[in-house]
């Protein structure tokens, strides 16, 4: 029996990096910091950017990420 997931249901996955909200400058800046850190192979800085993005999403966009 297949389990169907409603496309409107948000499934929290702590291993998945947070996604920026389109058009939100702070989100996009944090995503750019993360991309640059990944380019430099700096996993610590990439993790820091993810933490800051999750915090911003929770505070500014009321998302649980």
Long-range contacts (C-beta under 8 A, 24 or more apart in sequence): 10-63, 10-64, 12-64, 12-65, 17-50, 18-50, 18-53, 18-54, 18-57, 18-65, 20-53, 21-57, 21-61, 24-60, 24-61, 26-56, 26-60, 27-53, 27-56, 27-57, 27-61, 30-56
